[in-house]
Amino acid sequence: DHYLRALELNEEPEIYLRLADYYSYKKNYKKTVESCTKAINLAYERINCGRTDNADNLLFCSYVKRSSAYGELGNFKNGKKDYLNAINILNPWIFFSKDKEFFEKEYYKMLKEK
């Protein structure tokens, strides 16, 4: 409830990310995906307005959390896509290297461990 009230006052990606944490804790993965998607969209809006403060961290955390939620929902295609987007934020050149295959394998390994 506190997060929803905070969003009524000011829509910020950080608040949506915290709300996603709450939904994930409650195992409401559909709402986790929705909150992460909103956080990602707001982070990109922030970047487009020239505010890059904390944007990479917000995007990375939102993609990782959404990837995990997609995995819990059985949507492995979107989960893998978000996982690779998160890795790409850390290292944009990964998609041009052999390491991409390594991270894809790690993603599937992570899902099997759940």
C-alpha positions in Angstrom: 0.0 0.0 0.0 2.8 2.4 0.8 4.3 2.0 -2.7 1.0 2.5 -4.4 0.5 5.7 -2.4 4.0 6.9 -3.3 3.2 6.3 -7.0 0.1 8.4 -6.7 2.4 11.3 -5.7 5.3 10.7 -8.0 5.8 8.0 -10.6 9.5 7.0 -10.4 11.1 3.8 -11.7 12.7 3.2 -8.3 9.3 2.9 -6.7 8.1 0.5 -9.4 11.2 -1.6 -8.8 10.5 -1.8 -5.0 6.9 -2.7 -5.8 8.2 -5.5 -8.1 10.3 -6.7 -5.1 7.2 -6.8 -3.0 5.1 -8.7 -5.6 7.9 -11.1 -6.2 8.1 -11.8 -2.4 4.4 -12.4 -2.5 4.9 -14.7 -5.5 2.6 -12.6 -7.6 4.8 -12.9 -10.7 2.3 -11.3 -13.1 2.3 -8.1 -11.1 6.1 -8.4 -10.8 6.4 -8.4 -14.6 4.0 -5.4 -14.8 5.9 -3.4 -12.2 9.3 -4.1 -13.8 8.0 -3.2 -17.3 6.8 0.2 -15.9 10.2 0.7 -14.2 12.0 -0.1 -17.5 9.8 2.3 -19.5 10.2 5.1 -17.0 14.0 4.5 -16.8 14.2 4.9 -20.6 12.0 8.0 -20.5 14.5 9.4 -17.9 17.4 8.7 -20.3 15.5 10.3 -23.2 15.1 13.4 -21.1 18.8 13.5 -20.4 18.7 12.2 -16.9 21.1 9.3 -16.8 21.5 9.2 -13.0 21.2 5.6 -11.9 19.6 4.6 -15.2 21.9 1.6 -15.9 21.4 0.2 -12.4 17.6 0.6 -12.6 17.5 -1.1 -16.0 19.8 -3.9 -15.0 17.8 -4.7 -11.8 14.5 -4.4 -13.5 15.5 -6.7 -16.4 16.9 -9.3 -13.9 13.8 -9.2 -11.7 11.5 -9.4 -14.7 13.6 -12.3 -16.2 13.2 -14.2 -13.0 9.4 -13.5 -12.9 9.0 -14.7 -16.5 10.9 -17.9 -15.5 8.5 -18.5 -12.6 5.6 -18.0 -15.0 7.1 -20.5 -17.5 7.7 -17.8 -20.1 11.3 -18.8 -20.8 11.6 -17.0 -24.1 11.0 -13.6 -22.6 12.9 -14.5 -19.5 16.0 -15.3 -21.6 15.6 -12.1 -23.6 15.5 -10.0 -20.4 18.4 -11.9 -18.9 20.5 -11.1 -22.0 19.3 -7.5 -21.9 20.6 -7.2 -18.4 23.9 -8.7 -19.3 24.1 -6.3 -22.3 23.7 -3.4 -19.9 26.8 -4.6 -18.1 28.8 -5.3 -21.2 27.3 -4.1 -24.6 29.9 -6.0 -26.5 28.8 -9.4 -25.2 26.5 -9.9 -28.2 29.5 -9.8 -30.5 31.5 -12.4 -28.5 31.5 -16.1 -27.7 30.5 -15.2 -24.2 26.8 -14.8 -25.3 26.5 -18.6 -25.5 28.0 -18.9 -22.0 25.4 -16.5 -20.5 22.6 -18.3 -22.4 23.7 -21.6 -20.8 24.0 -19.9 -17.4 20.5 -18.6 -17.7 19.1 -22.1 -18.3 21.2 -23.5 -15.5 19.8 -20.8 -13.2 16.3 -21.8 -14.1 16.9 -25.5 -13.5 18.3 -24.8 -10.0 14.9 -23.2 -9.0 
